[in-house]
Amino acid sequence: MCTTNQNDLGLTDASCACGTHAHAPAGAASTNVGLTTSTFEVAGMTCGHCVKSVTEELSQLEGAKNVEVALVSGGVSKVTVSSIGALDPDAVAAAIDEAGYELVTPAR
């Protein structure tokens, strides 16, 4: 079940059955309504503070408009960034590193 708290933190539950979340495969990139959506796999995140750190760093990237995190505590979380145009892969890796986490799979 989805909760308001999860949505306030930008979290989505990959096992959620509410049908309101689109879950793109890891490493996928697609274009919707003029935005490019890129999904990354990030290791080391365990809590809402981790989500906030990654979200803040990625939100500062040029063109980034929205960041969503499907937190898998202690596992590999999926991070989706909607942006105007493609994101610089090196900038994404640097932002995730700056937040203190590991980029496992860059977007293709």
N, C-alpha and C positions, 0 to 999 in steps of 0.2 A: 504494500500500500504506500502511496506517495503521501508525504506530509508537507505542510507549509514550511516547516523548518528546513527540510531538504531543499525545497525550491529557493528559499531565502539565501541559502549558502551556495546556490548554483549547482547543487548536487542532483544527480539522477540515479535511480537505482536500476542497474542493468537487469535485475530480475523483476522489475515492476511490471505488473499486468494491467495497469490502468489504461494503456493504449494511447497515452498523450505524449510519449517520448519517442523520438526517432533515434534509433541506435545504428549508426553507421559502422561498418567494419573498420577495424584498426588500419590506419594508413590510408584510408579512403579520402578522396578529395572530390567535391562536387560543387556545382554552382546552383544557387537558389535565390530568386528574387534579387539578382544583381550582386549577390555576395558569394564568395568562395568559402566553402566549408572544408576544413582540414581536420583530421583526427590523428592524434598522437597517443602512444602508449608511454606512460610515465611510471617509474618504480620508486618506492620509498615513501609514498604518501600514506598517512595513517589516520588523519582526523580533519576536522573543519579548518583548523589553522593551516594545515598543509594546503588544502584547497584554496584558501584565501591567498596564501603566498604565491602559488602558481598562477592563480587568476590575476592577481595584481601585476606580476611580471609580464605575463603574456598580453594583458590589456594595454600595456605601454608600447607594444610593437606597432610600427607604422601600418595603418590600415585595419588593425584589429577592431572589431565592433562588438563582439560577444564571445565570452569564454564559458564553456560548460564542462563540468568535471563529473564523471561517473566514478566515484571513489570506491576502490577495492582496498580496504585497509590492510596494509602490509603486503599487498600484491601489486599487480600491474593495473593502474587506473587508466581509463580512457579520457582524454582531454580533447574537446572539440572547440575549434576556434573558427568563428565566422569573420571574414575580412573582405575588404575591398581589394580584390586582386590577390595573387598568391603571396604567401609570407616567405620571407628569406629563411631558408632552412637553418643557416648558421645562426641567425638572430633568434630563432625558436629554441635551438639547442642552448644558446647562451642564456636566454631568459629562464629556462627550466633549471639550468645549472646554477644561476644566480639565486633562484628560489631555494636551492639546496637539494634538488632531486635529480633523477637520472632519466634522460630520454632513452627509451628502449627501442622504439621504432619510429623513425621520422615519417611524415606524410609522403606519399608518392604522387 
